[in-house]
Amino acid sequence: MAILHFESDYLEGAHPLILQRLIQTNFEKTQGYGLDEYSDAARAKIRSACGCPDAGVWFLEGGTQTNATVIDGLLRSYEGVIAAQTGHISVHEAGAIEAAGHKVLSIPHHNGKITAQDLTTYLDLFNADSSKDHEVFPGMVYISHPTEYGTLYTNDELTKLSRVCRSHTIPLYLDGARLGYGLAADNTDLTLETIAQLCDVFYIGGTKVGALFGEAVVVTKPELIPHFFTIIKQHGALAAKGRILGIQFDTLFSNNLYFEISRNAIETAMIIKNNLKKKGYTFYLDSPTNQQFIIMENAKLRQLEKTVGFSIWEKYDDSHTVIRLATSWATKKEDVEELLKQF
């Protein structure tokens, strides 16, 4: 049988409505660099969805480009970015932040999340250090929602983090590569509007949520990153055919499409989660989103990899490994049913 692919959530192409619009507009001539009418329409829809009419909205091509560009734009030369030890920029971006001249300042995580208490402790210890002028200054805070472990911040947790950041006058930046799946999860109390109120900068992920590629950066107060257009260009992240990005986000933010297709990933992930629990499998943690982490016996893992594509996450013990199964906006229920037969 063919391999069932559950390695990640960006394995498919794009939502059919996006492909239709790209074909329909293919021979139109528009301004470049995101200065076209489609990008303007997408910006207006995103501002409305965020309840942030004055926000700057910028379209970049990928998550690593976005993180590196935003972080470099927010920081001074002597500053670093605070992130969880498991944060994407700490582990999975090949040193992109350090390559731009900024250190990632890691702090402990709790199932992928950082806490206001740990953040306060770090900042207080730094500010009390008589040698701090010889050190990398903490200039901002990075989080992701969902986290690398598929977990979500609550409204209360994000409010407390935001309060700490604002009391120390440092920006709070949220990586939203999978933001659609976080917003579509059951029992979450965070909304896009709340995120816009509590975070200084965040991005809405398209690559993993229905687009061919692309992320929409929302700068809630544009003065935080002056000349961001030029900074994007400097980082090689400014698409000449910017309308390709604009059309995709204009489509995703029309008729609630972004949120509706995100829900499919949650529903299919919960089918996997509930059925594997019934079969007696143990989960590494309780993820409410499209990433599910299962503790597998190594012998069973070697058998499973013959028919199922998954991610090896980490070693659990000498005879067990944590694997990740990820669903997406396009995951088919029949593929989920076939997957469950392999366990």
C-alpha positions as CSV (number, residue, x, y, z in Angstrom):
1,M,0.0,0.0,0.0
2,A,1.0,3.6,-0.5
3,I,2.5,5.5,2.5
4,L,-0.1,7.4,4.5
5,H,1.5,10.8,5.1
6,F,1.1,12.5,8.5
7,E,4.6,13.9,8.9
8,S,3.5,17.6,8.9
9,D,0.7,20.0,7.9
10,Y,2.2,21.5,4.8
11,L,2.4,18.4,2.6
12,E,-0.6,19.4,0.3
13,G,-0.6,22.3,-2.2
14,A,-3.3,25.0,-1.7
15,H,-7.0,25.3,-1.2
16,P,-8.8,25.0,-4.6
17,L,-10.3,28.5,-4.2
18,I,-6.8,29.9,-4.1
19,L,-5.7,28.1,-7.2
20,Q,-8.9,29.3,-9.0
21,R,-8.2,32.9,-8.2
22,L,-4.5,32.6,-9.2
23,I,-5.6,31.2,-12.5
24,Q,-8.3,33.9,-12.9
25,T,-5.9,36.7,-12.3
26,N,-2.8,35.1,-14.0
27,F,-2.6,37.5,-16.9
28,E,-3.5,40.7,-15.0
29,K,-0.8,43.3,-14.7
30,T,-0.4,44.7,-11.2
31,Q,2.1,46.7,-9.2
32,G,4.8,44.6,-7.6
33,Y,6.1,44.1,-4.0
34,G,2.6,43.9,-2.5
35,L,1.5,47.3,-3.7
36,D,-1.4,45.9,-5.7
37,E,-5.1,46.0,-5.1
38,Y,-5.3,42.4,-4.0
39,S,-2.8,42.8,-1.3
40,D,-4.6,46.0,-0.2
41,A,-7.9,44.1,0.0
42,A,-6.2,41.3,2.0
43,R,-4.7,43.9,4.4
44,A,-8.2,45.5,5.0
45,K,-9.8,42.1,5.7
46,I,-7.0,41.1,8.1
47,R,-7.2,44.4,10.0
48,S,-11.0,43.9,10.3
49,A,-10.6,40.3,11.5
50,C,-8.0,41.5,14.1
51,G,-10.1,44.5,15.2
52,C,-6.9,46.5,14.6
53,P,-7.7,49.2,12.0
54,D,-4.3,50.9,12.2
55,A,-2.1,47.8,12.0
56,G,0.6,47.4,9.5
57,V,0.1,44.2,7.5
58,W,3.0,42.7,5.5
59,F,3.2,39.5,3.4
60,L,6.3,37.3,3.5
61,E,6.9,33.9,1.9
62,G,7.9,31.6,4.8
63,G,8.1,31.2,8.5
64,T,11.8,31.3,9.0
65,Q,12.1,34.4,6.8
66,T,9.3,36.0,8.8
67,N,10.8,35.2,12.2
68,A,14.3,36.4,11.1
69,T,13.0,39.6,9.5
70,V,10.6,40.6,12.3
71,I,13.1,39.8,15.1
72,D,15.9,41.7,13.4
73,G,13.6,44.6,12.8
74,L,12.5,44.8,16.4
75,L,16.0,44.4,18.1
76,R,18.9,46.7,18.4
77,S,22.4,45.3,17.7
78,Y,23.1,44.4,21.3
79,E,19.8,42.8,22.0
80,G,18.6,39.2,22.0
81,V,15.2,37.5,21.9
82,I,13.8,35.5,24.8
83,A,12.2,32.2,23.8
84,A,11.4,28.8,25.2
85,Q,14.1,26.2,25.1
86,T,11.9,24.3,22.7
87,G,10.9,27.3,20.7
88,H,11.0,27.1,16.9
89,I,13.7,29.8,16.7
90,S,15.7,28.0,19.4
91,V,15.7,24.6,17.7
92,H,14.4,24.3,14.2
93,E,15.5,27.4,12.3
94,A,19.2,26.5,11.7
95,G,20.5,29.5,13.6
96,A,18.7,32.0,11.4
97,I,18.3,34.5,14.3
98,E,22.0,34.2,15.3
99,A,22.9,34.6,11.6
100,A,21.3,38.0,11.7
101,G,23.5,38.9,14.8
102,H,21.0,38.3,17.6
103,K,21.2,35.7,20.3
104,V,18.3,33.5,21.3
105,L,18.0,33.7,25.1
106,S,16.4,30.4,26.2
107,I,14.3,30.0,29.3
108,P,12.4,26.9,30.6
109,H,9.3,25.6,29.0
110,H,6.2,24.0,30.3
111,N,4.8,21.7,27.5
112,G,6.2,24.2,25.0
113,K,4.9,27.3,26.8
114,I,6.8,30.0,28.8
115,T,5.2,31.5,31.9
116,A,5.0,35.0,33.1
117,Q,6.8,34.0,36.4
118,D,9.8,32.5,34.6
119,L,10.0,35.5,32.3
120,T,9.8,37.9,35.3
121,T,12.6,36.0,37.0
122,Y,14.8,36.1,34.0
123,L,14.3,39.9,33.5
124,D,14.7,40.7,37.2
125,L,17.9,38.7,37.4
126,F,19.3,40.4,34.3
127,N,18.4,43.9,35.5
128,A,20.0,43.2,38.9
129,D,23.2,42.0,37.4
130,S,26.0,44.6,37.9
131,S,27.8,43.1,34.8
132,K,24.7,43.4,32.5
133,D,26.5,45.9,30.2
134,H,28.8,43.1,29.2
135,E,25.9,40.8,28.3
136,V,23.2,40.4,25.6
137,F,20.2,42.5,26.6
138,P,16.8,40.9,26.4
139,G,15.1,43.0,23.8
140,M,11.9,41.1,23.1
141,V,9.9,37.9,23.8
142,Y,9.1,35.2,21.2
143,I,6.3,32.7,21.7
144,S,4.4,30.5,19.3
145,H,0.7,29.6,19.3
146,P,0.2,26.7,19.0
147,T,3.6,25.7,20.4
148,E,6.0,23.1,19.1
149,Y,4.1,20.6,21.2
150,G,0.7,21.6,19.9
151,T,-0.3,23.3,23.2
152,L,-2.1,26.6,23.5
153,Y,-1.8,29.7,25.6
154,T,-4.9,30.6,27.5
155,N,-6.2,34.2,27.6
156,D,-5.0,34.5,31.2
157,E,-1.5,33.2,30.4
158,L,-1.1,35.5,27.4
159,T,-2.5,38.5,29.3
160,K,0.1,37.9,32.1
161,L,3.0,37.6,29.6
162,S,1.8,40.7,27.8
163,R,1.7,42.6,31.1
164,V,5.3,41.6,32.0
165,C,6.5,42.6,28.6
166,R,4.8,46.0,28.7
167,S,6.1,46.6,32.2
168,H,9.6,46.1,30.9
169,T,8.9,48.0,27.6
170,I,9.9,45.0,25.4
171,P,7.8,43.7,22.5
172,L,5.9,40.5,22.6
173,Y,6.0,38.6,19.3
174,L,3.8,35.6,18.5
175,D,4.7,33.1,15.8
176,G,1.4,32.0,14.3
177,A,2.6,29.4,11.7
178,R,-0.3,27.2,12.8
179,L,-2.5,30.0,14.2
180,G,-5.6,28.8,12.4
181,Y,-5.4,25.5,14.2
182,G,-5.0,27.2,17.5
183,L,-8.0,29.4,16.9
184,A,-10.1,26.5,15.7
185,A,-9.3,24.2,18.7
186,D,-12.0,23.1,21.1
187,N,-12.4,25.1,24.3
188,T,-9.8,27.8,23.5
189,D,-10.5,31.2,24.9
190,L,-8.1,33.1,22.7
191,T,-9.4,35.0,19.6
192,L,-7.6,36.8,16.8
193,E,-8.8,40.1,18.3
194,T,-7.4,39.2,21.7
195,I,-4.1,38.3,20.3
196,A,-3.9,41.6,18.5
197,Q,-4.6,43.4,21.8
198,L,-2.0,41.5,23.8
199,C,0.8,41.0,21.3
200,D,2.8,43.8,19.6
201,V,3.6,41.8,16.5
202,F,2.3,38.4,15.3
203,Y,1.9,36.6,12.1
204,I,-1.0,34.6,10.6
205,G,0.4,31.5,9.0
206,G,-0.7,30.6,5.5
207,T,1.9,28.0,4.5
208,K,0.5,25.4,6.9
209,V,-3.1,26.6,6.6
210,G,-4.3,26.5,3.1
211,A,-1.9,28.7,1.1
212,L,0.7,27.5,-1.4
213,F,3.1,29.6,0.8
214,G,3.0,32.8,2.7
215,E,2.6,34.4,6.1
216,A,0.9,37.7,7.0
217,V,2.8,39.8,9.6
218,V,0.6,42.1,11.7
219,V,2.4,44.9,13.4
220,T,-0.2,46.3,15.8
221,K,1.6,49.6,16.1
222,P,3.5,50.2,12.8
223,E,5.9,52.6,14.5
224,L,7.5,49.7,16.3
225,I,9.3,48.7,13.1
226,P,10.0,51.8,11.1
227,H,10.8,51.2,7.4
228,F,9.7,47.6,7.7
229,F,9.3,47.4,3.9
230,T,13.0,48.2,3.5
231,I,14.0,45.7,6.2
232,I,12.0,43.0,4.4
233,K,13.8,43.8,1.2
234,Q,17.2,43.8,3.0
235,H,16.4,40.2,4.2
236,G,15.6,39.0,0.7
237,A,12.1,38.4,1.8
238,L,10.2,40.9,-0.4
239,A,8.4,39.1,-3.2
240,A,8.5,41.0,-6.5
241,K,5.2,39.3,-7.5
242,G,3.7,40.2,-4.2
243,R,0.2,39.9,-5.5
244,I,0.6,36.1,-5.4
245,L,0.7,36.5,-1.6
246,G,-2.0,39.1,-1.5
247,I,-4.4,37.0,-3.6
248,Q,-3.9,34.0,-1.3
249,F,-4.7,35.9,1.9
250,D,-7.5,37.8,0.3
251,T,-9.1,34.5,-0.5
252,L,-8.3,33.0,3.0
253,F,-9.9,35.9,4.7
254,S,-13.0,36.0,2.5
255,N,-16.2,34.2,3.8
256,N,-14.5,32.9,6.9
257,L,-12.5,30.4,4.8
258,Y,-9.3,30.5,7.0
259,F,-11.2,29.5,10.1
260,E,-13.5,27.0,8.4
261,I,-10.7,25.0,6.8
262,S,-8.6,25.1,10.0
263,R,-11.4,23.2,11.8
264,N,-10.8,20.1,9.6
265,A,-7.4,19.6,11.1
266,I,-8.8,19.7,14.6
267,E,-11.6,17.3,13.8
268,T,-9.4,14.7,12.1
269,A,-6.7,15.0,14.9
270,M,-9.3,14.4,17.5
271,I,-10.5,11.2,15.7
272,I,-6.9,10.0,15.8
273,K,-6.5,11.0,19.4
274,N,-9.7,9.4,20.7
275,N,-9.3,6.2,18.8
276,L,-5.7,5.6,19.7
277,K,-6.6,6.2,23.4
278,K,-9.2,3.5,23.0
279,K,-6.6,1.2,21.6
280,G,-4.4,1.8,24.7
281,Y,-1.8,4.1,23.4
282,T,-0.2,6.7,25.7
283,F,0.2,10.3,24.6
284,Y,3.3,12.3,25.5
285,L,1.1,15.3,26.4
286,D,-2.4,16.5,25.9
287,S,-2.5,18.5,22.7
288,P,-5.8,20.1,21.7
289,T,-4.6,20.9,18.2
290,N,-3.5,19.2,14.9
291,Q,-0.2,17.8,16.3
292,Q,-0.5,14.6,18.3
293,F,2.4,13.1,20.1
294,I,2.3,9.3,20.8
295,I,4.7,7.2,22.9
296,M,5.6,4.2,20.7
297,E,7.4,1.0,21.4
298,N,10.4,1.0,19.2
299,A,9.5,-2.4,17.7
300,K,6.0,-1.1,16.8
301,L,7.5,2.1,15.4
302,R,9.7,0.1,13.0
303,Q,6.6,-1.8,11.8
304,L,4.5,1.4,11.5
305,E,7.1,3.3,9.4
306,K,6.5,0.7,6.6
307,T,3.0,2.2,5.9
308,V,2.8,5.5,7.7
309,G,4.8,8.7,7.4
310,F,5.3,10.5,10.8
311,S,7.9,12.6,12.5
312,I,10.3,11.3,15.1
313,W,10.0,13.8,17.9
314,E,12.3,12.6,20.7
315,K,13.6,9.6,22.6
316,Y,11.3,8.6,25.5
317,D,13.4,5.8,27.0
318,D,15.5,2.9,25.8
319,S,12.6,1.1,24.4
320,H,10.1,3.9,23.5
321,T,10.1,6.9,21.1
322,V,7.8,9.9,20.9
323,I,6.4,10.3,17.4
324,R,4.2,13.1,16.0
325,L,1.2,12.7,13.7
326,A,0.0,16.0,12.1
327,T,-3.2,16.7,10.3
328,S,-4.0,19.7,8.1
329,W,-6.8,21.7,6.5
330,A,-6.9,19.0,3.7
331,T,-6.6,15.8,5.7
332,K,-9.2,13.3,4.5
333,K,-11.3,11.2,7.0
334,E,-10.8,8.1,4.9
335,D,-7.0,8.5,5.3
336,V,-7.5,8.8,9.0
337,E,-9.5,5.6,9.0
338,E,-6.8,3.8,7.1
339,L,-4.2,5.3,9.5
340,L,-5.9,3.9,12.5
341,K,-5.9,0.4,11.0
342,Q,-2.1,0.5,11.1
343,F,-1.9,0.8,14.9
